[in-house]
Amino acid sequence: MKRRFSRLSSWLLIIVITGLVALGIRTWVLVPATVVGTSMRPTLEPGNYLVLQKFGQIKRFEVIVFKLDGTTYIKRVIGLPGERVSYKDDQLSINDHPVAEPFLTTKKDQETVLTSDFDLSILTGHQTVPKGYYFVLGDNRRISKDSRTFGPIDETTIIGRAKLVYYPVSRRKLL
């Protein structure tokens, strides 16, 4: 009887520890999120389920999830702290140097402008993206509510960096 109780308590302890580890990973390391809306098309579709990584340095062109005024957004990081960001003739420039955007799969042509011309200083009143902030845009530029509307986002509002689309299975991919 004592041996059976010992075995049962060992299994119970393993289950509790495993559950706590899984909860810790889900809470502090890898967080699930769901895509709502079309501002990140074609990269992300409504109903895609993502895994977010909550730690690590944010890099240009990473997809991030953040909360602003009670709304959760999924956008792509375009400008990093201290950088000048502008668009002219559908061409991204960072610190006055053209930068390619390979994730924009929609064909750019003279009749279809994906990103309207703007300059960060005119748009936000800042010459550069402020320290501790990021300039973000949706991939579906013509309909996206992003930093062109609400300005650079504070790094403290960032929930995580999107790393994986895991559902639906047919759209599974690393980001």
Secondary structure as GFF3:
##gff-version 3
##sequence-region A 1 175
A	DSSP	alpha_helix	2	28	.	.	.	ID=ss1
A	DSSP	beta_strand	30	34	.	.	.	ID=ss2
A	DSSP	beta_strand	49	53	.	.	.	ID=ss3
A	DSSP	beta_strand	63	68	.	.	.	ID=ss4
A	DSSP	beta_strand	71	79	.	.	.	ID=ss5
A	DSSP	beta_strand	85	88	.	.	.	ID=ss6
A	DSSP	beta_strand	91	94	.	.	.	ID=ss7
A	DSSP	beta_strand	97	99	.	.	.	ID=ss8
A	DSSP	beta_strand	118	119	.	.	.	ID=ss9
A	DSSP	alpha_helix	120	124	.	.	.	ID=ss10
A	DSSP	beta_strand	133	137	.	.	.	ID=ss11
A	DSSP	alpha_helix	147	150	.	.	.	ID=ss12
A	DSSP	beta_strand	153	154	.	.	.	ID=ss13
A	DSSP	three_ten_helix	155	157	.	.	.	ID=ss14
A	DSSP	beta_strand	158	167	.	.	.	ID=ss15
A	DSSP	three_ten_helix	169	171	.	.	.	ID=ss16
A	DSSP	beta_strand	173	174	.	.	.	ID=ss17
###
